[in-house]
């Protein structure tokens, strides 16, 4: 009986799992966006943010619920039906 030789070793396909995991995480949690502009009320020392503009794959304006705008935020496309 002859021994079969694999065309591709399973260890060489590890990159497929890594890319699939990264795409799955972006589908579930969104893509990273950076704070570009913001509007606030109050004094400069005690800001309460009313609107945050983020740039990224799908740039968006967000109204923060707690008056805070993180510098980097994971956002899904507006009106996304997935995840």
VOVO-237547 format. One record per residue: x, y, z negated of N, C-alpha, C, CB in turn; residue number from 1. Coordinates in Angstrom, 1 decimal, m for minus. Glycine has a CB too. Example, Ala and Ser with C-alpha at 12.3 -4.5 7.8 and 13.67 -1.06 7.14 Angstrom:
2
{n.c1=13.2 | n.c2=m5.7 | n.c3=m7.8 | ca.c1=12.3 | ca.c2=m4.5 | ca.c3=m7.8 | c.c1=13.2 | c.c2=m3.3 | c.c3=m7.8 | cb.c1=11.3 | cb.c2=m4.5 | cb.c3=m9.0 | palo=1}
{n.c1=12.8 | n.c2=m2.2 | n.c3=m7.1 | ca.c1=13.7 | ca.c2=m1.1 | ca.c3=m7.1 | c.c1=12.9 | c.c2=0.0 | c.c3=m7.9 | cb.c1=14.1 | cb.c2=m0.6 | cb.c3=m5.7 | palo=2}
END
This chain:
83
{n.c1=0.8 | n.c2=m1.2 | n.c3=0.0 | ca.c1=0.0 | ca.c2=0.0 | ca.c3=0.0 | c.c1=0.9 | c.c2=1.2 | c.c3=0.0 | cb.c1=m1.0 | cb.c2=0.0 | cb.c3=m1.2 | palo=1}
{n.c1=0.6 | n.c2=2.2 | n.c3=0.8 | ca.c1=1.4 | ca.c2=3.4 | ca.c3=0.9 | c.c1=1.0 | c.c2=4.4 | c.c3=m0.1 | cb.c1=1.3 | cb.c2=4.0 | cb.c3=2.4 | palo=2}
{n.c1=1.9 | n.c2=5.2 | n.c3=m0.5 | ca.c1=1.7 | ca.c2=6.3 | ca.c3=m1.5 | c.c1=1.3 | c.c2=7.6 | c.c3=m0.7 | cb.c1=2.9 | cb.c2=6.5 | cb.c3=m2.4 | palo=3}
{n.c1=0.2 | n.c2=8.2 | n.c3=m1.1 | ca.c1=m0.3 | ca.c2=9.4 | ca.c3=m0.5 | c.c1=0.5 | c.c2=10.6 | c.c3=m1.1 | cb.c1=m1.8 | cb.c2=9.7 | cb.c3=m0.6 | palo=4}
{n.c1=0.9 | n.c2=11.5 | n.c3=m0.2 | ca.c1=1.6 | ca.c2=12.7 | ca.c3=m0.6 | c.c1=0.6 | c.c2=13.9 | c.c3=m0.6 | cb.c1=2.8 | cb.c2=13.0 | cb.c3=0.3 | palo=5}
{n.c1=0.5 | n.c2=14.7 | n.c3=m1.6 | ca.c1=m0.3 | ca.c2=15.9 | ca.c3=m1.7 | c.c1=0.2 | c.c2=16.9 | c.c3=m0.8 | cb.c1=m0.5 | cb.c2=16.4 | cb.c3=m3.1 | palo=6}
{n.c1=m0.6 | n.c2=17.6 | n.c3=0.0 | ca.c1=m0.1 | ca.c2=18.7 | ca.c3=0.8 | c.c1=0.3 | c.c2=19.9 | c.c3=0.0 | cb.c1=m1.2 | cb.c2=19.1 | cb.c3=1.8 | palo=7}
{n.c1=m0.5 | n.c2=20.2 | n.c3=m1.1 | ca.c1=m0.2 | ca.c2=21.3 | ca.c3=m2.0 | c.c1=m0.3 | c.c2=20.8 | c.c3=m3.4 | cb.c1=m1.2 | cb.c2=22.5 | cb.c3=m1.7 | palo=8}
{n.c1=0.7 | n.c2=21.1 | n.c3=m4.2 | ca.c1=0.7 | ca.c2=20.8 | ca.c3=m5.6 | c.c1=m0.3 | c.c2=21.6 | c.c3=m6.3 | cb.c1=2.1 | cb.c2=20.9 | cb.c3=m6.2 | palo=9}
{n.c1=m1.1 | n.c2=21.0 | n.c3=m7.3 | ca.c1=m2.1 | ca.c2=21.8 | ca.c3=m8.0 | c.c1=m1.4 | c.c2=23.0 | c.c3=m8.8 | cb.c1=m2.8 | cb.c2=20.9 | cb.c3=m9.0 | palo=10}
{n.c1=m0.2 | n.c2=22.8 | n.c3=m9.2 | ca.c1=0.5 | ca.c2=23.9 | ca.c3=m9.9 | c.c1=0.7 | c.c2=25.1 | c.c3=m9.0 | cb.c1=1.8 | cb.c2=23.5 | cb.c3=m10.5 | palo=11}
{n.c1=0.7 | n.c2=24.9 | n.c3=m7.7 | ca.c1=0.9 | ca.c2=26.0 | ca.c3=m6.8 | c.c1=m0.4 | c.c2=26.8 | c.c3=m6.6 | cb.c1=1.5 | cb.c2=25.5 | cb.c3=m5.5 | palo=12}
{n.c1=m1.5 | n.c2=26.3 | n.c3=m7.0 | ca.c1=m2.8 | ca.c2=26.9 | ca.c3=m6.8 | c.c1=m3.2 | c.c2=27.7 | c.c3=m8.1 | cb.c1=m3.8 | cb.c2=25.9 | cb.c3=m6.5 | palo=13}
{n.c1=m2.3 | n.c2=28.0 | n.c3=m9.0 | ca.c1=m2.6 | ca.c2=28.7 | ca.c3=m10.2 | c.c1=m3.1 | c.c2=30.1 | c.c3=m9.9 | cb.c1=m1.4 | cb.c2=28.8 | cb.c3=m11.1 | palo=14}
{n.c1=m2.5 | n.c2=30.7 | n.c3=m8.9 | ca.c1=m2.9 | ca.c2=32.1 | ca.c3=m8.5 | c.c1=m4.4 | c.c2=32.2 | c.c3=m8.1 | cb.c1=m2.1 | cb.c2=32.6 | cb.c3=m7.3 | palo=15}
{n.c1=m5.0 | n.c2=31.1 | n.c3=m7.6 | ca.c1=m6.4 | ca.c2=31.1 | ca.c3=m7.3 | c.c1=m7.2 | c.c2=31.3 | c.c3=m8.6 | cb.c1=m6.8 | cb.c2=29.8 | cb.c3=m6.5 | palo=16}
{n.c1=m6.9 | n.c2=30.6 | n.c3=m9.6 | ca.c1=m7.6 | ca.c2=30.7 | ca.c3=m10.9 | c.c1=m7.4 | c.c2=32.1 | c.c3=m11.5 | cb.c1=m7.1 | cb.c2=29.7 | cb.c3=m11.9 | palo=17}
{n.c1=m6.2 | n.c2=32.7 | n.c3=m11.4 | ca.c1=m6.0 | ca.c2=34.0 | ca.c3=m11.9 | c.c1=m6.8 | c.c2=35.1 | c.c3=m11.2 | cb.c1=m4.5 | cb.c2=34.4 | cb.c3=m11.8 | palo=18}
{n.c1=m6.8 | n.c2=35.0 | n.c3=m9.9 | ca.c1=m7.6 | ca.c2=36.0 | ca.c3=m9.1 | c.c1=m9.1 | c.c2=35.8 | c.c3=m9.3 | cb.c1=m7.3 | cb.c2=35.8 | cb.c3=m7.6 | palo=19}
{n.c1=m9.6 | n.c2=34.5 | n.c3=m9.4 | ca.c1=m11.0 | ca.c2=34.3 | ca.c3=m9.7 | c.c1=m11.4 | c.c2=34.8 | c.c3=m11.1 | cb.c1=m11.3 | cb.c2=32.8 | cb.c3=m9.6 | palo=20}
{n.c1=m10.5 | n.c2=34.7 | n.c3=m12.1 | ca.c1=m10.8 | ca.c2=35.2 | ca.c3=m13.4 | c.c1=m10.9 | c.c2=36.7 | c.c3=m13.4 | cb.c1=m9.7 | cb.c2=34.7 | cb.c3=m14.4 | palo=21}
{n.c1=m10.0 | n.c2=37.4 | n.c3=m12.7 | ca.c1=m10.0 | ca.c2=38.8 | ca.c3=m12.6 | c.c1=m11.2 | c.c2=39.3 | c.c3=m11.9 | cb.c1=m8.7 | cb.c2=39.3 | cb.c3=m11.8 | palo=22}
{n.c1=m11.6 | n.c2=38.7 | n.c3=m10.8 | ca.c1=m12.8 | ca.c2=39.1 | ca.c3=m10.1 | c.c1=m14.1 | c.c2=38.9 | c.c3=m11.0 | cb.c1=m13.0 | cb.c2=38.4 | cb.c3=m8.8 | palo=23}
{n.c1=m14.1 | n.c2=37.8 | n.c3=m11.7 | ca.c1=m15.2 | ca.c2=37.5 | ca.c3=m12.6 | c.c1=m15.3 | c.c2=38.5 | c.c3=m13.7 | cb.c1=m15.1 | cb.c2=36.1 | cb.c3=m13.2 | palo=24}
{n.c1=m14.2 | n.c2=38.9 | n.c3=m14.3 | ca.c1=m14.2 | ca.c2=39.9 | ca.c3=m15.3 | c.c1=m14.7 | c.c2=41.3 | c.c3=m14.8 | cb.c1=m12.8 | cb.c2=40.1 | cb.c3=m15.9 | palo=25}
{n.c1=m14.3 | n.c2=41.7 | n.c3=m13.6 | ca.c1=m14.7 | ca.c2=42.9 | ca.c3=m13.0 | c.c1=m16.2 | c.c2=42.8 | c.c3=m12.7 | cb.c1=m14.0 | cb.c2=43.2 | cb.c3=m11.7 | palo=26}
{n.c1=m16.7 | n.c2=41.7 | n.c3=m12.3 | ca.c1=m18.1 | ca.c2=41.5 | ca.c3=m12.0 | c.c1=m19.0 | c.c2=41.6 | c.c3=m13.3 | cb.c1=m18.4 | cb.c2=40.1 | cb.c3=m11.3 | palo=27}
{n.c1=m18.4 | n.c2=41.1 | n.c3=m14.4 | ca.c1=m19.2 | ca.c2=41.1 | ca.c3=m15.7 | c.c1=m19.1 | c.c2=42.5 | c.c3=m16.4 | cb.c1=m18.6 | cb.c2=40.1 | cb.c3=m16.6 | palo=28}
{n.c1=m17.9 | n.c2=43.1 | n.c3=m16.4 | ca.c1=m17.6 | ca.c2=44.3 | ca.c3=m17.2 | c.c1=m17.5 | c.c2=45.5 | c.c3=m16.4 | cb.c1=m16.4 | cb.c2=44.1 | cb.c3=m18.0 | palo=29}
{n.c1=m17.3 | n.c2=45.5 | n.c3=m15.1 | ca.c1=m17.1 | ca.c2=46.7 | ca.c3=m14.3 | c.c1=m15.6 | c.c2=46.9 | c.c3=m14.0 | cb.c1=m17.7 | cb.c2=47.9 | cb.c3=m15.0 | palo=30}
{n.c1=m15.4 | n.c2=47.9 | n.c3=m13.2 | ca.c1=m14.0 | ca.c2=48.3 | ca.c3=m12.9 | c.c1=m13.5 | c.c2=49.5 | c.c3=m13.7 | cb.c1=m13.9 | cb.c2=48.6 | cb.c3=m11.4 | palo=31}
{n.c1=m12.2 | n.c2=49.7 | n.c3=m13.9 | ca.c1=m11.7 | ca.c2=50.8 | ca.c3=m14.7 | c.c1=m11.9 | c.c2=52.1 | c.c3=m14.0 | cb.c1=m10.3 | cb.c2=50.6 | cb.c3=m15.1 | palo=32}
{n.c1=m12.3 | n.c2=53.1 | n.c3=m14.8 | ca.c1=m12.5 | ca.c2=54.5 | ca.c3=m14.3 | c.c1=m11.8 | c.c2=55.4 | c.c3=m15.3 | cb.c1=m14.0 | cb.c2=54.8 | cb.c3=m14.1 | palo=33}
{n.c1=m11.2 | n.c2=56.5 | n.c3=m14.7 | ca.c1=m10.5 | ca.c2=57.5 | ca.c3=m15.6 | c.c1=m11.4 | c.c2=58.8 | c.c3=m15.7 | cb.c1=m9.1 | cb.c2=57.8 | cb.c3=m14.9 | palo=34}
{n.c1=m11.3 | n.c2=59.3 | n.c3=m16.9 | ca.c1=m12.0 | ca.c2=60.6 | ca.c3=m17.2 | c.c1=m11.4 | c.c2=61.7 | c.c3=m16.4 | cb.c1=m12.0 | cb.c2=60.9 | cb.c3=m18.7 | palo=35}
{n.c1=m12.3 | n.c2=62.4 | n.c3=m15.6 | ca.c1=m11.8 | ca.c2=63.5 | ca.c3=m14.7 | c.c1=m12.2 | c.c2=64.8 | c.c3=m15.2 | cb.c1=m12.3 | cb.c2=63.2 | cb.c3=m13.3 | palo=36}
{n.c1=m13.5 | n.c2=64.9 | n.c3=m15.7 | ca.c1=m14.0 | ca.c2=66.2 | ca.c3=m16.1 | c.c1=m15.1 | c.c2=65.9 | c.c3=m17.2 | cb.c1=m14.6 | cb.c2=67.0 | cb.c3=m14.9 | palo=37}
{n.c1=m15.3 | n.c2=66.9 | n.c3=m18.1 | ca.c1=m16.3 | ca.c2=66.8 | ca.c3=m19.1 | c.c1=m16.9 | c.c2=68.1 | c.c3=m19.5 | cb.c1=m15.7 | cb.c2=66.1 | cb.c3=m20.4 | palo=38}
{n.c1=m18.1 | n.c2=68.1 | n.c3=m20.0 | ca.c1=m18.8 | ca.c2=69.2 | ca.c3=m20.6 | c.c1=m19.2 | c.c2=69.0 | c.c3=m22.0 | cb.c1=m20.1 | cb.c2=69.6 | cb.c3=m19.7 | palo=39}
{n.c1=m19.1 | n.c2=70.0 | n.c3=m22.8 | ca.c1=m19.3 | ca.c2=69.8 | ca.c3=m24.3 | c.c1=m20.0 | c.c2=71.0 | c.c3=m24.9 | cb.c1=m18.0 | cb.c2=69.5 | cb.c3=m25.0 | palo=40}
{n.c1=m20.5 | n.c2=70.8 | n.c3=m26.1 | ca.c1=m21.1 | ca.c2=72.0 | ca.c3=m26.8 | c.c1=m20.3 | c.c2=72.0 | c.c3=m28.1 | cb.c1=m22.6 | cb.c2=71.8 | cb.c3=m27.1 | palo=41}
{n.c1=m20.4 | n.c2=73.2 | n.c3=m28.8 | ca.c1=m19.7 | ca.c2=73.4 | ca.c3=m30.0 | c.c1=m18.3 | c.c2=74.0 | c.c3=m29.8 | cb.c1=m19.4 | cb.c2=72.1 | cb.c3=m30.7 | palo=42}
{n.c1=m17.5 | n.c2=74.2 | n.c3=m30.8 | ca.c1=m16.2 | ca.c2=74.8 | ca.c3=m30.7 | c.c1=m15.2 | c.c2=73.8 | c.c3=m30.1 | cb.c1=m15.7 | cb.c2=75.3 | cb.c3=m32.0 | palo=43}
{n.c1=m14.0 | n.c2=74.3 | n.c3=m29.7 | ca.c1=m13.0 | ca.c2=73.5 | ca.c3=m29.1 | c.c1=m12.5 | c.c2=72.5 | c.c3=m30.1 | cb.c1=m11.8 | cb.c2=74.4 | cb.c3=m28.6 | palo=44}
{n.c1=m12.5 | n.c2=72.8 | n.c3=m31.4 | ca.c1=m12.0 | ca.c2=71.9 | ca.c3=m32.4 | c.c1=m13.0 | c.c2=70.8 | c.c3=m32.7 | cb.c1=m11.7 | cb.c2=72.6 | cb.c3=m33.7 | palo=45}
{n.c1=m14.3 | n.c2=71.1 | n.c3=m32.6 | ca.c1=m15.3 | ca.c2=70.0 | ca.c3=m32.9 | c.c1=m16.2 | c.c2=69.9 | c.c3=m31.7 | cb.c1=m16.1 | cb.c2=70.4 | cb.c3=m34.2 | palo=46}
{n.c1=m15.7 | n.c2=69.3 | n.c3=m30.7 | ca.c1=m16.5 | ca.c2=69.1 | ca.c3=m29.4 | c.c1=m17.5 | c.c2=68.0 | c.c3=m29.6 | cb.c1=m15.5 | cb.c2=68.8 | cb.c3=m28.2 | palo=47}
{n.c1=m18.7 | n.c2=68.2 | n.c3=m29.0 | ca.c1=m19.7 | ca.c2=67.2 | ca.c3=m28.8 | c.c1=m19.9 | c.c2=67.1 | c.c3=m27.3 | cb.c1=m21.0 | cb.c2=67.5 | cb.c3=m29.6 | palo=48}
{n.c1=m19.4 | n.c2=66.0 | n.c3=m26.7 | ca.c1=m19.5 | ca.c2=65.9 | ca.c3=m25.2 | c.c1=m20.9 | c.c2=65.6 | c.c3=m24.8 | cb.c1=m18.6 | cb.c2=64.7 | cb.c3=m24.7 | palo=49}
{n.c1=m21.4 | n.c2=66.3 | n.c3=m23.8 | ca.c1=m22.7 | ca.c2=66.2 | ca.c3=m23.2 | c.c1=m22.7 | c.c2=65.4 | c.c3=m21.9 | cb.c1=m23.4 | cb.c2=67.5 | cb.c3=m23.1 | palo=50}
{n.c1=m21.6 | n.c2=65.5 | n.c3=m21.2 | ca.c1=m21.5 | ca.c2=64.9 | ca.c3=m19.9 | c.c1=m20.0 | c.c2=64.5 | c.c3=m19.6 | cb.c1=m22.0 | cb.c2=65.8 | cb.c3=m18.7 | palo=51}
{n.c1=m19.8 | n.c2=63.3 | n.c3=m19.0 | ca.c1=m18.4 | ca.c2=62.9 | ca.c3=m18.7 | c.c1=m18.4 | c.c2=62.4 | c.c3=m17.2 | cb.c1=m17.9 | cb.c2=61.8 | cb.c3=m19.6 | palo=52}
{n.c1=m17.5 | n.c2=63.0 | n.c3=m16.4 | ca.c1=m17.3 | ca.c2=62.6 | ca.c3=m15.0 | c.c1=m16.1 | c.c2=61.6 | c.c3=m14.9 | cb.c1=m17.1 | cb.c2=63.8 | cb.c3=m14.1 | palo=53}
{n.c1=m16.3 | n.c2=60.5 | n.c3=m14.4 | ca.c1=m15.3 | ca.c2=59.5 | ca.c3=m14.2 | c.c1=m15.0 | c.c2=59.2 | c.c3=m12.7 | cb.c1=m15.7 | cb.c2=58.1 | cb.c3=m14.9 | palo=54}
{n.c1=m13.7 | n.c2=59.1 | n.c3=m12.4 | ca.c1=m13.3 | ca.c2=58.7 | ca.c3=m11.0 | c.c1=m12.8 | c.c2=57.3 | c.c3=m11.0 | cb.c1=m12.2 | cb.c2=59.7 | cb.c3=m10.5 | palo=55}
{n.c1=m13.1 | n.c2=56.6 | n.c3=m10.0 | ca.c1=m12.7 | ca.c2=55.2 | ca.c3=m9.8 | c.c1=m13.3 | c.c2=54.7 | c.c3=m8.5 | cb.c1=m13.1 | cb.c2=54.4 | cb.c3=m11.0 | palo=56}
{n.c1=m13.5 | n.c2=53.4 | n.c3=m8.5 | ca.c1=m14.1 | ca.c2=52.7 | ca.c3=m7.3 | c.c1=m15.5 | c.c2=53.3 | c.c3=m7.0 | cb.c1=m14.2 | cb.c2=51.2 | cb.c3=m7.5 | palo=57}
{n.c1=m16.3 | n.c2=53.5 | n.c3=m8.0 | ca.c1=m17.6 | ca.c2=54.1 | ca.c3=m7.9 | c.c1=m17.7 | c.c2=55.2 | c.c3=m8.9 | cb.c1=m18.7 | cb.c2=53.0 | cb.c3=m8.2 | palo=58}
{n.c1=m17.2 | n.c2=56.4 | n.c3=m8.5 | ca.c1=m17.2 | ca.c2=57.6 | ca.c3=m9.4 | c.c1=m18.6 | c.c2=57.9 | c.c3=m9.9 | cb.c1=m16.6 | cb.c2=58.8 | cb.c3=m8.7 | palo=59}
{n.c1=m18.7 | n.c2=58.2 | n.c3=m11.2 | ca.c1=m20.0 | ca.c2=58.4 | ca.c3=m11.9 | c.c1=m19.9 | c.c2=59.5 | c.c3=m12.9 | cb.c1=m20.5 | cb.c2=57.1 | cb.c3=m12.5 | palo=60}
{n.c1=m21.1 | n.c2=60.0 | n.c3=m13.2 | ca.c1=m21.2 | ca.c2=61.0 | ca.c3=m14.3 | c.c1=m22.0 | c.c2=60.2 | c.c3=m15.4 | cb.c1=m22.0 | cb.c2=62.3 | cb.c3=m13.9 | palo=61}
{n.c1=m21.5 | n.c2=60.2 | n.c3=m16.6 | ca.c1=m22.1 | ca.c2=59.5 | ca.c3=m17.7 | c.c1=m22.5 | c.c2=60.5 | c.c3=m18.8 | cb.c1=m21.1 | cb.c2=58.4 | cb.c3=m18.3 | palo=62}
{n.c1=m23.7 | n.c2=60.3 | n.c3=m19.4 | ca.c1=m24.1 | ca.c2=61.0 | ca.c3=m20.6 | c.c1=m23.8 | c.c2=60.2 | c.c3=m21.8 | cb.c1=m25.6 | cb.c2=61.4 | cb.c3=m20.5 | palo=63}
{n.c1=m22.8 | n.c2=60.6 | n.c3=m22.6 | ca.c1=m22.4 | ca.c2=59.7 | ca.c3=m23.7 | c.c1=m23.5 | c.c2=59.7 | c.c3=m24.8 | cb.c1=m21.1 | cb.c2=60.2 | cb.c3=m24.3 | palo=64}
{n.c1=m23.7 | n.c2=58.6 | n.c3=m25.4 | ca.c1=m24.7 | ca.c2=58.5 | ca.c3=m26.5 | c.c1=m24.2 | c.c2=58.9 | c.c3=m27.8 | cb.c1=m25.2 | cb.c2=57.0 | cb.c3=m26.6 | palo=65}
{n.c1=m22.9 | n.c2=58.9 | n.c3=m28.1 | ca.c1=m22.4 | ca.c2=59.3 | ca.c3=m29.4 | c.c1=m21.5 | c.c2=60.6 | c.c3=m29.3 | cb.c1=m21.5 | cb.c2=58.2 | cb.c3=m29.9 | palo=66}
{n.c1=m21.6 | n.c2=61.3 | n.c3=m28.1 | ca.c1=m20.9 | ca.c2=62.5 | ca.c3=m28.0 | c.c1=m19.4 | c.c2=62.4 | c.c3=m27.8 | cb.c1=m21.1 | cb.c2=63.4 | cb.c3=m29.2 | palo=67}
{n.c1=m19.0 | n.c2=61.2 | n.c3=m27.3 | ca.c1=m17.5 | ca.c2=60.9 | ca.c3=m27.1 | c.c1=m17.3 | c.c2=60.4 | c.c3=m25.7 | cb.c1=m17.0 | cb.c2=59.9 | cb.c3=m28.2 | palo=68}
{n.c1=m16.2 | n.c2=60.9 | n.c3=m25.1 | ca.c1=m15.8 | ca.c2=60.4 | ca.c3=m23.7 | c.c1=m14.5 | c.c2=59.7 | c.c3=m23.8 | cb.c1=m15.8 | cb.c2=61.6 | cb.c3=m22.7 | palo=69}
{n.c1=m14.4 | n.c2=58.4 | n.c3=m23.7 | ca.c1=m13.1 | ca.c2=57.7 | ca.c3=m23.7 | c.c1=m12.4 | c.c2=58.0 | c.c3=m22.4 | cb.c1=m13.3 | cb.c2=56.2 | cb.c3=m23.8 | palo=70}
{n.c1=m11.0 | n.c2=58.0 | n.c3=m22.5 | ca.c1=m10.2 | ca.c2=58.4 | ca.c3=m21.3 | c.c1=m10.4 | c.c2=57.4 | c.c3=m20.2 | cb.c1=m8.7 | cb.c2=58.5 | cb.c3=m21.7 | palo=71}
{n.c1=m10.4 | n.c2=56.1 | n.c3=m20.5 | ca.c1=m10.7 | ca.c2=55.0 | ca.c3=m19.5 | c.c1=m11.9 | c.c2=54.3 | c.c3=m19.9 | cb.c1=m9.4 | cb.c2=54.0 | cb.c3=m19.4 | palo=72}
{n.c1=m12.8 | n.c2=54.0 | n.c3=m19.0 | ca.c1=m14.0 | ca.c2=53.3 | ca.c3=m19.2 | c.c1=m14.3 | c.c2=52.3 | c.c3=m18.1 | cb.c1=m15.2 | cb.c2=54.3 | cb.c3=m19.3 | palo=73}
{n.c1=m14.8 | n.c2=51.1 | n.c3=m18.5 | ca.c1=m15.2 | ca.c2=50.1 | ca.c3=m17.5 | c.c1=m16.6 | c.c2=50.4 | c.c3=m17.1 | cb.c1=m15.1 | cb.c2=48.7 | cb.c3=m18.1 | palo=74}
{n.c1=m16.8 | n.c2=50.7 | n.c3=m15.8 | ca.c1=m18.2 | ca.c2=51.0 | ca.c3=m15.3 | c.c1=m18.5 | c.c2=50.1 | c.c3=m14.1 | cb.c1=m18.2 | cb.c2=52.5 | cb.c3=m14.8 | palo=75}
{n.c1=m19.8 | n.c2=49.8 | n.c3=m14.0 | ca.c1=m20.4 | ca.c2=49.0 | ca.c3=m12.9 | c.c1=m21.0 | c.c2=50.1 | c.c3=m11.9 | cb.c1=m21.4 | cb.c2=48.0 | cb.c3=m13.4 | palo=76}
{n.c1=m21.1 | n.c2=49.7 | n.c3=m10.7 | ca.c1=m21.8 | ca.c2=50.6 | ca.c3=m9.7 | c.c1=m23.2 | c.c2=51.0 | c.c3=m10.2 | cb.c1=m21.9 | cb.c2=50.0 | cb.c3=m8.3 | palo=77}
{n.c1=m23.5 | n.c2=52.2 | n.c3=m10.0 | ca.c1=m24.9 | ca.c2=52.7 | ca.c3=m10.4 | c.c1=m25.9 | c.c2=51.9 | c.c3=m9.7 | cb.c1=m25.0 | cb.c2=54.2 | cb.c3=m10.0 | palo=78}
{n.c1=m26.9 | n.c2=51.4 | n.c3=m10.5 | ca.c1=m28.0 | ca.c2=50.6 | ca.c3=m9.9 | c.c1=m27.6 | c.c2=49.2 | c.c3=m9.7 | cb.c1=m28.5 | cb.c2=51.2 | cb.c3=m8.7 | palo=79}
{n.c1=m26.5 | n.c2=48.7 | n.c3=m10.3 | ca.c1=m26.1 | ca.c2=47.3 | ca.c3=m10.1 | c.c1=m27.0 | c.c2=46.4 | c.c3=m10.7 | cb.c1=m24.6 | cb.c2=47.1 | cb.c3=m10.7 | palo=80}
{n.c1=m27.4 | n.c2=45.3 | n.c3=m10.0 | ca.c1=m28.3 | ca.c2=44.3 | ca.c3=m10.5 | c.c1=m27.6 | c.c2=43.1 | c.c3=m11.0 | cb.c1=m29.2 | cb.c2=43.9 | cb.c3=m9.3 | palo=81}
{n.c1=m26.3 | n.c2=43.0 | n.c3=m11.0 | ca.c1=m25.6 | ca.c2=41.8 | ca.c3=m11.4 | c.c1=m25.1 | c.c2=42.0 | c.c3=m12.9 | cb.c1=m24.4 | cb.c2=41.5 | cb.c3=m10.5 | palo=82}
{n.c1=m24.8 | n.c2=40.9 | n.c3=m13.5 | ca.c1=m24.1 | ca.c2=40.9 | ca.c3=m14.8 | c.c1=m25.0 | c.c2=41.3 | c.c3=m15.8 | cb.c1=m22.9 | cb.c2=41.7 | cb.c3=m14.8 | palo=83}
END
